[in-house]
Amino acid sequence: MPREILRVGACPKCDADDLQCRYNHFEKDELRIVSWEHKCAECGYRETTAFRSDDPEELQPEVVDRCPYCGRQGHL
């Protein structure tokens, strides 16, 4: 499972400059899972979002390889 972790700036909760953006991409047969997480290493603040290819069509975003929090591009 390819993972990419980048430091993306200040935490919205504690303002520490240690907010990390984690991108995960997993594929097996016809299933694809893409997940995004923003987490502060200082206070533990965390936001996560995941998209699965077998979710209902109305829940599928147009772009899954772009972070919904900071907008950075992941690599599928």
Summary of the structure (lengths in Angstrom):
residues: 76
radius of gyration: 13.3
end to end distance: 10.4
largest distance: 41.4
contacts: 193
relative contact order: 0.25
helix: 4%
strand: 47%
